[in-house]
């Protein structure tokens, strides 16, 4: 009986210090990005860098806890027909091109970002390497915005980043 009394507290101590019962890896405080005409909050463990490139990507974030979780935010100017490179939001809803490129489309839905209708497409590449994407498109003030979440590896996701960014994203220009 004395051995059981001694073993139970030791097991509880080992579990407690190993982190097996503690899911949150850090405080629930979000960082703020407020530049380039946009505002959003993102989980504190992500590092952000700004990128100048020809395809319009201008903010990238990588999780310090899991480098397989990233996001990219881009904006591109709309032409007079409300398109980018000849493609409208309605055209993006046709996912045939994703299927032709060996992606499996898991979900297509309309959501609201900053009071604007947005298209949310979740798709994955199921061969090696496994990659899952969530791509959110919306047009506002003459620009097309794309928020792209990328997860490399089976079972890798970070819904905290999706909720934080999409729930706080605002176009300021």
C-alpha positions as CSV (number, residue, x, y, z in Angstrom):
1,X,0.0,0.0,0.0
2,X,2.9,2.4,0.8
3,X,4.3,1.8,-2.7
4,X,1.0,2.8,-4.3
5,X,0.9,5.9,-2.2
6,X,4.4,6.8,-3.4
7,X,3.9,5.9,-7.0
8,X,0.7,7.9,-7.6
9,X,2.3,11.3,-6.7
10,X,5.4,10.5,-8.7
11,X,3.3,9.7,-11.8
12,X,1.3,12.9,-11.4
13,X,4.5,14.9,-11.1
14,X,6.0,13.2,-14.2
15,X,2.8,13.9,-16.3
16,X,2.7,17.5,-15.1
17,X,6.2,18.3,-16.0
18,X,6.1,16.5,-19.4
19,X,3.2,18.7,-20.5
20,X,1.0,15.8,-21.4
21,X,-2.0,17.4,-19.8
22,X,-1.4,21.0,-21.0
23,X,-2.6,21.8,-24.6
24,X,-1.9,25.5,-24.7
25,X,1.8,26.1,-25.5
26,X,1.7,29.8,-24.6
27,X,-0.4,32.7,-23.4
28,X,-3.5,33.4,-25.4
29,X,-2.3,36.8,-26.5
30,X,-2.3,37.7,-30.2
31,X,0.1,40.0,-31.9
32,X,-1.1,42.8,-34.2
33,X,-0.1,43.6,-37.8
34,X,-1.1,47.1,-38.8
35,X,0.7,48.1,-42.0
36,X,0.3,48.4,-45.8
37,X,-3.4,49.3,-45.4
38,X,-4.4,46.2,-43.5
39,X,-4.9,45.2,-39.9
40,X,-5.1,41.7,-38.4
41,X,-4.2,39.8,-35.3
42,X,-2.2,36.6,-35.3
43,X,-1.0,34.1,-32.7
44,X,2.0,35.2,-30.7
45,X,4.2,32.3,-31.7
46,X,4.2,33.3,-35.4
47,X,6.9,35.4,-36.9
48,X,6.0,37.8,-39.6
49,X,8.0,39.1,-42.5
50,X,7.1,41.4,-45.3
51,X,7.9,40.4,-48.8
52,X,8.0,42.5,-52.0
53,X,7.3,40.2,-55.0
54,X,5.8,40.3,-58.4
55,X,2.8,38.0,-57.4
56,X,1.5,40.4,-54.7
57,X,2.5,38.4,-51.6
58,X,3.4,40.9,-49.0
59,X,3.0,39.3,-45.6
60,X,4.2,35.8,-44.6
61,X,3.8,34.2,-41.2
62,X,5.5,31.0,-39.8
63,X,4.7,29.3,-36.6
64,X,7.6,29.0,-34.2
65,X,6.0,25.9,-32.7
66,X,5.4,24.1,-36.0
67,X,7.2,25.3,-39.1
68,X,4.7,23.3,-41.1
69,X,2.0,25.9,-40.4
70,X,2.3,29.1,-42.4
71,X,0.1,31.8,-43.8
72,X,0.5,34.3,-46.6
73,X,-1.5,37.4,-47.3
74,X,-1.5,39.1,-50.7
75,X,-3.3,41.9,-52.5
76,X,-3.4,42.7,-56.1
77,X,-5.2,45.4,-58.1
78,X,-8.4,44.6,-59.9
79,X,-8.8,45.6,-63.5
80,X,-11.8,47.6,-64.8
81,X,-13.8,44.3,-65.1
82,X,-13.2,43.5,-61.4
83,X,-10.7,40.7,-62.3
84,X,-7.1,39.8,-61.5
85,X,-5.3,38.3,-64.5
86,X,-8.7,37.8,-66.1
87,X,-10.1,35.8,-63.1
88,X,-13.1,37.0,-61.0
89,X,-14.1,35.7,-57.6
90,X,-16.9,33.8,-59.3
91,X,-14.3,32.1,-61.6
92,X,-12.4,31.0,-58.6
93,X,-15.4,29.1,-57.3
94,X,-15.0,26.7,-60.3
95,X,-12.4,24.4,-58.8
96,X,-11.8,22.3,-61.9
97,X,-8.3,23.7,-62.3
98,X,-7.4,22.5,-58.8
99,X,-8.7,19.0,-59.6
100,X,-6.7,19.0,-62.8
101,X,-3.6,19.8,-60.7
102,X,-4.2,16.7,-58.6
103,X,-5.7,18.6,-55.6
104,X,-8.7,17.3,-53.8
105,X,-11.2,20.1,-53.0
106,X,-12.6,19.4,-49.5
107,X,-14.8,22.5,-49.1
108,X,-16.0,25.6,-50.8
109,X,-18.0,28.1,-48.9
110,X,-18.9,31.8,-48.7
111,X,-17.8,33.6,-45.5
112,X,-17.6,37.2,-44.4
113,X,-14.3,39.0,-43.9
114,X,-14.4,42.7,-42.7
115,X,-18.1,43.0,-43.8
116,X,-17.3,41.7,-47.3
117,X,-18.4,38.4,-48.9
118,X,-15.4,36.1,-49.3
119,X,-14.8,32.7,-50.9
120,X,-13.1,30.1,-48.7
121,X,-11.7,27.1,-50.5
122,X,-10.1,24.2,-48.6
123,X,-8.1,21.8,-50.7
124,X,-5.3,19.2,-50.3
125,X,-2.6,17.3,-52.2
126,X,-2.9,13.8,-50.9
127,X,0.3,12.3,-52.3
128,X,3.7,12.8,-50.9
129,X,4.3,15.4,-49.7
130,X,0.9,15.9,-48.2
131,X,-0.1,19.6,-48.2
132,X,-3.4,21.1,-47.1
133,X,-4.5,24.7,-48.0
134,X,-7.2,27.1,-47.0
135,X,-7.4,30.0,-49.4
136,X,-9.7,32.9,-48.7
137,X,-10.4,35.4,-51.5
138,X,-12.3,38.7,-51.4
139,X,-12.4,42.0,-53.3
140,X,-12.5,45.3,-51.5
141,X,-11.7,48.9,-52.6
142,X,-10.3,47.9,-56.0
143,X,-8.0,45.2,-54.6
144,X,-8.2,41.4,-54.4
145,X,-7.0,40.0,-51.1
146,X,-6.0,36.4,-50.6
147,X,-5.3,34.9,-47.2
148,X,-3.6,31.5,-47.7
149,X,-3.0,29.0,-44.8
150,X,-0.7,26.1,-45.6
151,X,-0.2,23.0,-43.6
152,X,2.6,20.5,-44.6
153,X,2.0,17.0,-43.2
154,X,-0.9,14.7,-42.4
155,X,-2.9,16.0,-39.4
156,X,-1.1,19.4,-39.3
157,X,-3.5,22.3,-38.8
158,X,-3.6,25.5,-36.8
159,X,-7.2,26.7,-36.4
160,X,-6.1,29.4,-33.9
161,X,-4.3,31.2,-36.7
162,X,-7.3,30.9,-39.0
163,X,-9.7,32.2,-36.3
164,X,-7.4,35.0,-35.2
165,X,-6.6,36.3,-38.7
166,X,-10.0,36.0,-40.4
167,X,-11.9,37.2,-37.3
168,X,-9.9,40.4,-37.1
169,X,-8.8,41.2,-40.7
170,X,-9.6,44.7,-41.8
171,X,-8.8,46.7,-44.9
172,X,-7.9,50.2,-43.8
173,X,-7.3,51.8,-47.2
